Amino acid sequence: MNFDFSEEQTMLRDSVARFVQDDYDFDTRRAIVASDEGINRQNWQTFAELGWLSVPFGEDHGGFGGGPVDLMVMMEEFGKGLVVEPYFATVVLFGGLLRAAGNEAQQASHIPSIIDGSVLGAFAYLERQSRYEITDVATRAVADGDGFVLNGEKVAVANGANADVLIVSARSSGEQYDASGISLFIVPADAEGVERVSYRMMDGQVVANVVLRDVRVGADALLGELGGGYAAIDRVVQEALVALGAEALGIMGQLNAKTLEYTKTREQFGVAIGSFQALQHRMVDTFMSYEQAKSMVYRAVCALENGDDDARRVIHAMKVMIENCGRHIFEEAIQLHGGMGLTDELDIGHYAKRLMMINATLGDGDYHQAAFSALSYGGGHSTVASISDAA
């Protein structure tokens, strides 16, 4: 199988890599994270000017027309730089739902604004009781005249504090845990009845709890079919999981590279600690974890790109492998750096925190292990060996 990137994909990857190297060093990122918004809007406009915001959108809306592989090469480089600007929240989730469920008018209204950088978006789906079950929706949407009234609360909404427009999942029919009966609505973030409380997650990114009190929206705010929103959510979540896997892969590669370099310069007993055979073995182990994770990410992106029948199963396996390998790599990186590995002044701990947040986004390893087992064996087996078989 040919894993070489196309010329366009290589140029896209190199473009992001140059930006991270030249304009997004660790101190610059720390300053951005410490700012009130937690993002740099000038950087966001740079993303727009370089065409990065257009990558997954169709050419009919001024997009690049890229697929999962194009998104993967970008997200991996974003991971290497710990980029906090809301590409995942705005382009992958918010934009992905517009692509998957939006009608022509909705797409024409919002996608060009994403591409030119004038609109930030967010997908409000998570609720206090739902944990990782996206179908557990208590927020209600009640028909009212020619529109709807929304009531409920969404928590930990990525980019929810800075978003101009939200896509909100709400139950228009059925019981709380049903996949059917979930509808999607486009809601201006400043609409009457919308309240946002922002806070920072452990990786420094700003999220928000969004309370909806009698928020009225028109019929044109409905995204897709009434009660049929889950199909679009499910499709976009598969794409988002692969994007997160690519970001995690970039982080793991950086942790390995930085730790290896540190072992070559840190001296103990008059010699570099990298000369100790025990530490060499541990570095080989983390390299093998990285390669295993890389294989699963590549397998998942190929399955998604090709529309393979087992794509869902492979993506579950990838998420489990990302968590297992990522934890192994960041724990070893922190330990080999010693006490300084936990300090805020060193980037190692920041990479580790971002990996932990990726593990908790859209389902942790245990959740995806159970989902993988259910698809593969009807819920019978639950072993890491079975995950490896998916590669």
N, C-alpha and C positions, 0 to 999 in steps of 0.2 A: 504494500500500500504506500502511496506517495504522500508524505506529510510535508512536502515543501510548500511554502506560501507562495501565492502569486506575486507578481511584481507590485500590484496595487496594495496588497496586504502587507508586503514588506515595507513599502513606502509609508503606509499608515502606522505601522509599528515603530518605524524609525522616527517618524514625526513626533509621536508621543514620548518616545525615549529621549529625544533631544530636549523637549520641553522640560521633562522631569530633571534632566541633568543640568540644564542651563538656568532654569527659572524656578525650580521647585525643590531646593535643598531642604534639609531637615529643619534648619532654623526658620526658613521662610514658612514652612508648614506649621511650625509651632506658633508663629505669630498669627497666622490665619485662624488656627483653631482657637486661639485666645481672644479673637475679636468677637464682637457682639453677635454677629450672624453666623460665625463659624465657617464662612466661605468667603471667597474673593470673587466679587462680581466682574472685576476686570479680567481675571483668568477665564471666567465663563464666556465673556465676549471673545477672548482669544480662541477658546474652543470652537465658537461659532465661526470665526474668521478662517480657522484652519479646516473647517468642514467636518469636525468630529461629531457635532451634534446631528448631522444629517445622515450618518452612516447606516442605520437600520431602516430608514424610511424610503419609500418608493420614489422613483424619478419624477412621477407625476406631481409630487408635492415639493420638488426641488431637492430630493434626497439623493443619497449615493446608491441606494438599492442593495446594501450589503446584507449578509447573512450571519449565522452564528459564528463562523470562523473569523469574519471581520471584527465582530464584537469581541471575540475571545482575545485577539492580538492586542486590542486596545485595553481591555480590562486587566490583562496581565501586566502591562506597563503601568497602568494606574496603581496596581497593587505594589509594584516596586517603589513607587514614589509616595505611597500612602496618601494619594490625592483625595481631598475631602470635598471637593466640589461635587454637586449632586448628580453626577452622570447616571448612576444606577437608578436613583429615585425618579429623575425626570425623563431620561431617554429610554431606559430599559423597562421600567414599570409603567409610569404614566403614559409615555409614548407608545409602549407596546400594547397597552389596552386600547388606545385610540386606533392603532393599526388593526388590532384583532376584532374590535367590535364597533368602531365608529362608522357612521354613515358618511356619505360623501361630503355633506355640509359640515359635519363635526370635524372631520379630518382637515378639510380646507380651512376651517376656522382656527384650529389649534396647532396642527403640525408645522406649518411655516413659522409660527411664532416660537416653537421649540427650536427649530433649525437656526433661526436668526438670533437666538439667545435672549429674546425679549420676554419670554415666559418661563417660569420655573413651575414644575408640577410635582404632585405627590399622589400616591395611592394609599388611601386610608381604609385598611381592611382588618387590622388586628384589634381584638377587643379583650377586655380584662379577663374574661373567662375562657377565651378560645384557645389560648396557648398556641399550638401549631396547626389547629384544625381550621382551615380557611372557611369551611362550610358552617362553622359555629357562629352564626350572625344573629345578634339580638337587636341591632339597630333596625328600626322600622321605617318603611316607606308606605304612606297611605295616599291613595288617589284622592285628589281634591280639585274638583272642577276640571280644568284642562291641564293640571299639573300634579305635583306630589308634595307632601309634607314629610320631612325627615326628622326623626328623633332618635338619639342614641349617643354613644361615645366610642371613639376610636383612640387607641393608645399607641405610643411609640411609633408615630407616623414619620418615616424617614423623609427629611426635608419638609416636614409639615409646618415648621416655624417660618420658613422662607418662601413657601410655595405661593404662587399667585392663583393657581387653580388646583382643585382637588378632584380626584375620582373616588367616590365613596361607594362601598358595597353596603346594601341595605336589603332587608327581607321584605318583599312585597306580597309573599304568600308562603304557605307551608309552615312547618315546624322549625324550631331554632336550629336543628342540626341537619336539615335537609339540603342536599345539593341543588335541588330545584327550588325555585321561588326566590333566588338571590338576584337582585337587579343592581346595575351600576348607574351612577348618576354623576354628571359633571357639575361641580359646585364651585362657584367663585369663593376663594378663601375669605373674602371680605363681605360675604353675603350676610344679611341680617339673621341673627340666631346662631352664627358660627363663633365659637370661642376656642382660642388656642392657648395652651400652656406649654411653653418650651422648656427643655432641659437637655443636658448633655449626657451622652452615654459614655461608657468607660473608654471608648476609643476616641473620644473628643468630638464626635459628630453630634450635631444638634438635631433632636427630634421633637415631636410635640404630641400632646394629647389633644384631641379635637372633640369638642362637645357640640352636638347639633340639637338645638332647641327650636322646634317648630320652624325649621328652615324650609322655605317654599321655593320650589324650582318648577320651571315650565316643562311641558311635555318634551321639548327639544333637548332637555338635559338628560333624558334617558339614553344610556349608551348601550346599543344592542337591543335585544328583545326583552320585554318585561318578564322577569322571572327566569331569564335564560343567561344570566351573567356569568355563571360558574364556568361554562365552557371556555369563555374568553380568558377568565382568570387562570384556569388550569393551563391553558396554552402558554400564557405569558410567564407563569411561574416556572415552567420547564425551561424556558429561555433564560429566565433570571437566575435559576440555579446554576446553569452552565456558566453564565457571566460571573457569578460569585466564585465558582470553582476556579476560573481563570485568574481572578483577582487574588485569591488565596495562593495560587501557584506562583504568582509574581512575588508575593510576600515570602513564601518558603524559600524561593531561590535566593532572595536577598539575605535572609537570615543565615542560610548556609554559607554564602559568599563572605558576609561580614564576619561570621564566627571563624571561618577558616583563616581569614586574614589576621584576625586577632590572635589566633594561636601561633601565628608565625612571628608576631612581634612581642607578645607577652612573655617575659622571662621568669623562670623559677629555677632556683639552684644553679643559676648562671647560664641556663640554656633556654631556648624557646620551648614553651609547653607543647607546641606542635610536634616536637621530636619525640614525645612520650608515646610509646606504642599503644597504650590503653586509650589515649585521646584520639589517636589516628583511627582506631577501630570505631570509636563513637562517631567520628566525622564521616566515616564510610557508611555507617548505619543511617545517619541523617540524609546522606546523599541518596541512598537507596530508597528511603521514604519519599524523598522528592521525586525520584524517577517513577515510583509507583503511582504517586498522585498525578504526575504529568501524563502517564499512560491512561489513567482513568478519565482525566479531563479531555484528552484528545479523543478517546473512545466515545465519550458522551457528546462532544461537539460534532463528531462525524455522524453519530446516530441521529442527532437532531437535524443536522443539515440534510441528511439523506432520507429522513422520514422513516427510519427503521421501525419495525414492529416492536422491537424490544427497547426502544429509546427511553421509555419511562423507567423501566427496570434498571437500565444502565445509569441513568441520572441519579436514581436513588443510591446505587452502589457508589457512584462518584462522590456524593455528599458524605457518605460514611467514610470513604477513604480519605477525603479532605480533612475531616475532623481527626481521624486517627493519626494520619501522617503529620498533619499540622501541629497537633499537640506534642508529638514526639520531637519535632524539629524545634519548636519554640521553647520547650522545656530544656532541651539540651543547650540551646543557644544561651538561655539565661544562666544556666548553671556554669557553662564554660566561661562566661564573662564574669562570673562571680557576683558579688554584691552590686557592682555597678550596672549589671544587667537589669536591675529593677529600678534604677534611677530615672527620673523624668528627663534628665539631660542627655541620656543615651537613647538612640532610636530603637534599640533591641526590644525594650519593653513596649514601645508603641506598636511595633509590628506584631508582637504577641497579643496585645489587646485587640487589635483589629482582627486577627485570626479568630480570637474567641468570639467576637461579635459576628463574624461571618458564620461561625458554627451555629450560632443561635438564631440566625436569620432564615426564615422559611423552613424551619424544622432542623433539629439537631441530629446528631448521628444516630441516637437511639430511635428517634421517630422514623428516620429514613431506613434504618435497618429493619424495623418492623414492617414498613411499607414494601421493602424489597422482598422480605420473606413471604409476605402475603401474596405478592405477584408471582413469585417463583415456586413456592411450595404450599400455597394456601394457608400461610401463617405457621407452618410447622417448624422449620429450621430457623435458627438465628445465630449464624456463625460468621466470623470474619473470613473464613476460608470460602464460604459460599459467595461472599462479595468479590473476592479475588477472581472467582470463576467468571464473573461478568466481563472481565477484561479480555 
